[in-house]
Amino acid sequence: MLLNITDILSWAYEYLIRKFAEGQGQRRGGSAASLLLLKGENEMNQKWMRAISQLKDTLSRTQKDLELKAIIEARDEVLARYQPVFSLEHLPHLTQEEFSSFLYFENNKHWTGLHRHAGKLTADMDALRHALAILLDENRPLTERFTEVVGASVVKGLGKGLASAILLAAYPERYGVWNNTSEAALKQLEIWPEFDRGLTLGERYAAINDLLKRLSDELEVDFWTLDSLFWGILKKKENGET
């Protein structure tokens, strides 16, 4: 019977753990905690590899899944339209119509439900422009600006999902999306990070973005496509697929 790469690496980790245990048994004062640490690393690596495998499988199905294919293929059109809109140079001139258009799936071609708070978001355009200028200013640490704008709710309706989608639109090579869909998919894949208590919202997003970057590199896809795959992962579960 042929073994896949997950089986091989799993066997290798188990072998190392056994050898470690044997060595500890031959020494006085061997550390049981060290053995448990190795086992924990083994479990984490197996979960990571299963997650990568599931995401690759979802990516391979895009030609058959027309909805997912349409979202992925819309990337260049959407970025060409909204990257200039969310540039720091244009923000002082951002109109209500420009911003509101991004909130609708027919225009962003990726996210639904962003328009629910359109009225609150654009009630004070000066406040919105100011908040976006902070969020998109890469001269400041991500943790600070995300916490200041999103964590403090300086603009009603500007939550983590919309804020990170705007970051992706403005800087598509540097930021991924943290919304209910991506969080649910990462939890389903068993690679959602555990956060220390007391972390700010910005610190949490920065950690999640690091994870998204690692996934993006591993899969050799951009953040837009990766976010699409998360939707595909949840869709497979809803359809009862494995």
Beta strands, then each sheet from edge to edge (+ up, - down):
end
